[in-house]
Amino acid sequence: MSDRTHETKEGLRDEAVAWLIRVQSDAATADDWMALTDWLEGSPARQEAFEEAELIVADLTERRDEIVAGLTPPVDNVISFPAARRKSAAAPRRAWIGGAIAASLAVMIGGPALWNASQGALVTYETKPGETRRIDLADGTHITLDGGSKLSVRLGWRARRVEMGLAQASFDVAKDPSRPFLIGVGDQAVRVIGTEFNIRNDGRSVRVTVRRGIVEVAQRDAKGQAPTRLTVGQELRHVQGSDTAQVRRVQASDAFAWSQGQLVADNETLGDIVADLNRRFTTPIRIAPEAANRRFSGVIALDNEDAAVRLLATYASLQVDRTAEEIILR
């Protein structure tokens, strides 16, 4: 928006307010967010101006009721006279703050819209068993959601947040150092800047597999404990409710194979495999408890439920019982 060599503090303040309004507009696009990132990276002074603008807007939000009450028109028998103009060193700052207030009040007066905008609109995505979905976020991030999965997204000013329910999803996160990408999944918290990884949550355990970049994983209530840092080809497995996790070296592409119509198992329990199959097929599969801990290694095609069930049954010498509602392996 400006020539960096001629930037002034007052000019940067005006630009920061303009950027806030631009990226929080209903018409904001991924290009707008990327342009803001480029502008912020232009100089530390720009980042300082933008942070100051956000602080002022946050203060205005907290004082919304007080400000709105002060905007009540005066009664008819009170005449207001304009104050004499007086120049001072503080005038540019007051003028800028006044501009920020004017811009912000347009959003604030109708309700807590500004606060909601700063946190980002909550959008929930859900797939049925057998359905996969690609989600393209406004910041340039791409998510592929497996069947029978659910997650919610907020793209806020200072952070991008995802809350995963029972789900499997692969993420290709757009790099944005000013807005970390934060994922809540079970009792784990995942933090990234820009990377590609897969997360699987079946309600009992969480797996995070990294194909590109660096991912940090920690307990949600870590209480100061250092997070586990994963790099390319590493996978974290955590049983929910426990205080520990295991990290191992893996073939990262195997964790993404589901998006290509395959399930690649490397010494996995049949119980975990059945949980994955239930995301892909509409007829639920249930496995007897005594067989759930048997292990399987191999590749299962995800285009035919009967063939997948036969493969597991043959491998583990299991009986297949069918009802109108489900398939039972025992």
C-alpha positions in Angstrom: 0.0 0.0 0.0 3.0 2.4 0.4 6.6 2.9 -0.5 8.6 1.6 2.4 11.3 4.2 2.1 8.8 7.0 2.7 6.7 5.4 5.5 5.8 7.5 8.5 4.4 6.4 11.8 1.1 8.2 11.2 0.9 6.8 7.7 1.5 3.2 8.9 -1.3 3.7 11.5 -3.7 4.6 8.8 -2.6 1.7 6.6 -3.0 -0.7 9.6 -6.6 0.4 10.1 -7.2 0.0 6.4 -5.8 -3.5 6.4 -8.0 -4.5 9.4 -11.1 -3.3 7.6 -10.0 -5.0 4.4 -9.3 -8.5 5.7 -12.4 -8.5 8.0 -14.8 -7.6 5.1 -17.3 -10.2 4.0 -15.6 -9.9 0.6 -12.1 -10.7 1.9 -10.3 -13.4 -0.1 -7.2 -15.5 0.4 -5.4 -13.0 -1.8 -6.3 -10.3 0.7 -4.8 -12.3 3.6 -1.7 -13.1 1.6 -1.3 -9.4 0.7 -1.6 -8.5 4.4 1.1 -11.0 5.2 3.4 -9.5 2.6 2.8 -6.0 3.9 3.5 -7.1 7.5 6.7 -8.8 6.5 7.9 -5.5 4.9 9.1 -4.0 8.2 8.9 -4.4 12.0 7.3 -0.9 12.1 4.3 -2.3 10.1 3.9 -5.2 12.5 4.0 -2.7 15.4 1.4 -0.5 13.8 -0.9 -3.4 13.0 -0.7 -4.8 16.6 -1.4 -1.3 17.9 -4.5 -1.1 15.7 -5.7 -4.5 17.0 -5.2 -3.4 20.6 -7.2 -0.3 20.1 -10.0 -2.2 18.4 -10.0 -4.7 21.2 -10.3 -1.9 23.8 -13.2 -0.4 21.8 -14.9 -3.8 21.8 -14.6 -4.0 25.6 -16.0 -0.5 26.0 -18.7 -1.0 23.4 -21.7 -0.3 25.7 -20.1 2.8 27.2 -19.3 4.2 23.7 -22.7 3.4 22.3 -24.4 5.1 25.3 -22.2 8.2 24.6 -23.5 8.3 21.0 -27.1 9.0 22.2 -28.2 12.2 20.5 -28.3 15.2 22.9 -31.7 16.5 24.0 -33.2 19.4 22.0 -32.5 22.2 24.4 -28.8 21.5 24.6 -26.8 23.3 21.9 -23.3 22.0 21.1 -20.6 24.4 19.8 -17.5 23.3 18.0 -14.4 23.5 20.0 -11.7 25.8 18.8 -9.0 24.1 16.9 -5.7 23.7 18.6 -2.6 22.3 17.2 -0.4 20.0 19.2 2.1 17.2 18.9 -0.6 14.7 19.9 -3.0 15.8 17.2 -1.9 13.2 14.6 -2.3 10.4 17.1 -5.7 11.6 18.2 -6.8 12.0 14.6 -5.7 8.4 13.9 -7.4 7.0 16.9 -10.5 8.9 16.0 -10.3 7.3 12.5 -9.9 3.9 14.1 -12.9 4.5 16.4 -15.0 5.7 13.5 -14.1 2.7 11.4 -14.6 0.2 14.2 -17.9 1.6 15.5 -19.5 0.9 12.2 -18.9 -2.8 12.9 -19.4 -2.7 16.7 -22.7 -0.9 17.2 -24.8 -3.7 15.8 -23.5 -6.2 18.4 -20.5 -8.2 19.2 -19.7 -8.5 15.5 -16.2 -7.2 15.8 -15.2 -9.7 18.4 -16.7 -12.5 16.3 -14.8 -11.2 13.3 -11.5 -11.1 15.2 -12.0 -14.8 16.2 -13.2 -15.8 12.7 -16.6 -17.2 11.7 -17.2 -20.8 12.9 -17.7 -23.1 10.0 -18.4 -26.9 10.5 -17.6 -29.5 7.9 -19.0 -33.1 8.2 -19.0 -36.1 5.9 -21.1 -39.2 5.9 -19.5 -42.7 5.9 -18.2 -43.4 2.4 -17.9 -39.7 1.5 -14.7 -37.7 1.3 -14.5 -34.0 0.9 -11.8 -31.4 0.0 -12.0 -28.1 1.8 -10.2 -25.0 0.5 -9.9 -22.4 3.3 -9.6 -18.7 2.6 -6.0 -18.6 3.8 -4.9 -21.0 1.2 -4.9 -24.1 3.4 -6.3 -27.4 2.0 -8.0 -30.0 4.1 -9.1 -33.5 2.8 -11.8 -34.9 5.1 -12.3 -38.7 5.3 -15.7 -40.3 5.5 -17.7 -40.2 8.8 -15.7 -37.2 10.0 -16.4 -33.8 11.5 -14.4 -30.7 12.2 -14.9 -27.0 12.8 -12.7 -24.1 11.6 -12.2 -20.5 12.7 -9.8 -18.2 10.7 -9.1 -15.5 13.2 -6.9 -12.4 13.0 -4.1 -13.9 15.2 -4.7 -17.6 14.9 -6.4 -20.2 12.7 -8.2 -22.8 14.8 -9.6 -26.2 14.0 -11.5 -28.5 16.4 -11.7 -32.1 15.3 -14.3 -34.5 16.4 -14.2 -38.2 15.5 -12.4 -37.8 12.2 -9.5 -38.4 9.9 -8.2 -35.5 7.8 -5.1 -34.6 5.9 -3.9 -30.9 6.1 -1.8 -28.9 3.7 -1.4 -25.7 5.8 -0.5 -22.4 4.1 2.5 -20.8 5.8 1.6 -17.7 7.8 4.0 -16.9 10.7 1.7 -14.3 12.1 -1.2 -16.7 12.4 -0.3 -20.2 13.7 -2.6 -23.1 12.8 -3.9 -24.7 16.0 -5.8 -28.0 16.1 -7.7 -29.4 19.1 -8.1 -33.1 18.8 -9.2 -35.2 21.7 -7.0 -34.3 24.6 -4.2 -33.2 22.3 -3.2 -29.8 20.9 -1.4 -29.5 17.6 0.4 -26.4 16.4 1.8 -25.7 13.0 2.9 -22.8 10.8 2.9 -24.3 7.4 3.2 -28.0 6.7 1.5 -31.2 5.5 0.3 -33.8 7.9 -2.5 -36.3 8.6 -4.5 -36.7 11.8 -6.6 -39.6 12.8 -9.0 -39.6 15.9 -11.2 -42.6 16.6 -12.2 -41.5 20.1 -9.7 -43.9 21.7 -6.4 -42.7 20.2 -4.9 -39.9 18.2 -2.3 -40.2 15.5 -0.4 -37.4 13.9 1.8 -38.2 10.8 4.0 -35.6 9.2 4.8 -35.6 5.5 6.3 -32.1 5.2 7.4 -29.4 7.7 7.3 -29.5 11.5 4.4 -30.1 13.8 4.2 -29.6 17.6 1.9 -31.8 19.6 1.1 -31.4 23.3 -1.5 -32.2 26.0 -4.2 -29.6 26.0 -3.5 -29.1 29.7 0.3 -29.4 29.3 1.0 -27.1 32.2 4.3 -25.9 30.9 5.5 -29.2 29.6 7.5 -29.0 26.4 5.5 -30.2 23.3 6.7 -33.1 21.2 8.1 -31.9 17.9 7.6 -34.1 14.8 9.4 -33.8 11.5 9.1 -35.4 8.1 8.4 -39.2 8.4 7.5 -39.2 12.1 4.3 -40.3 13.6 2.9 -39.7 17.1 0.5 -42.1 18.7 -1.4 -41.2 21.8 -4.0 -43.1 23.8 -6.5 -40.6 25.0 -6.5 -40.1 28.8 -2.8 -41.1 29.2 0.0 -38.7 29.9 2.4 -40.1 27.3 2.8 -40.6 23.6 4.9 -42.8 21.3 6.9 -41.4 18.4 8.1 -43.6 15.6 9.6 -43.4 12.1 7.1 -44.3 9.4 6.5 -44.2 5.7 4.5 -41.0 5.9 2.6 -41.6 2.6 0.9 -44.6 4.1 -1.1 -42.4 6.4 -2.4 -40.5 3.4 -3.3 -43.6 1.4 -6.9 -43.4 2.4 -7.3 -40.3 0.2 -6.2 -42.4 -2.8 -8.7 -45.2 -2.0 -6.4 -47.5 0.0 -5.8 -48.4 3.6 -2.2 -49.3 4.3 -1.8 -51.2 7.6 1.6 -51.9 9.2 1.0 -54.3 12.1 -2.3 -52.6 13.0 -4.9 -54.1 15.3 -8.1 -55.4 13.6 -10.0 -53.1 15.8 -8.3 -50.0 14.4 -8.7 -51.2 10.9 -12.4 -51.8 11.4 -12.7 -48.2 12.7 -11.0 -47.0 9.5 -13.3 -49.1 7.3 -16.4 -47.7 9.0 -15.4 -44.3 7.8 -15.4 -45.5 4.2 -18.4 -47.8 4.0 -22.1 -47.2 4.8 -22.8 -50.6 6.4 -21.2 -50.6 9.9 -18.7 -53.4 10.6 -18.3 -54.7 14.2 -15.6 -57.0 15.4 -15.8 -59.3 18.4 -13.7 -58.1 21.4 -11.7 -61.3 21.4 -10.5 -60.7 17.8 -10.0 -56.9 18.0 -6.4 -57.0 19.2 -5.2 -59.3 16.4 -2.8 -57.6 14.1 -2.7 -57.2 10.3 -0.2 -55.8 7.8 -1.1 -55.2 4.2 -3.1 -53.0 1.8 -6.9 -53.0 1.7 -8.7 -51.4 -1.3 -11.5 -49.1 -0.1 -13.8 -49.5 -3.2 -15.6 -52.7 -2.1 -16.8 -53.4 1.4 -17.4 -57.1 0.8 -13.9 -57.6 -0.5 -12.4 -55.7 2.4 -14.3 -57.8 4.9 -13.4 -61.1 3.2 -9.7 -60.1 3.2 -9.7 -59.6 7.0 -11.8 -62.6 7.7 -9.5 -64.9 5.6 -6.4 -63.4 7.1 -7.5 -63.8 10.7 -9.7 -66.9 10.3 -12.8 -65.1 11.3 -16.5 -65.8 10.7 -18.6 -63.2 9.0 -22.2 -62.7 10.1 -24.5 -60.3 8.4 -27.7 -58.6 9.5 -29.8 -56.0 7.9 -28.0 -53.3 10.0 -24.4 -54.4 10.2 -21.6 -56.9 9.4 -20.1 -58.8 12.4 -16.6 -60.3 12.4 -16.0 -63.0 15.1 
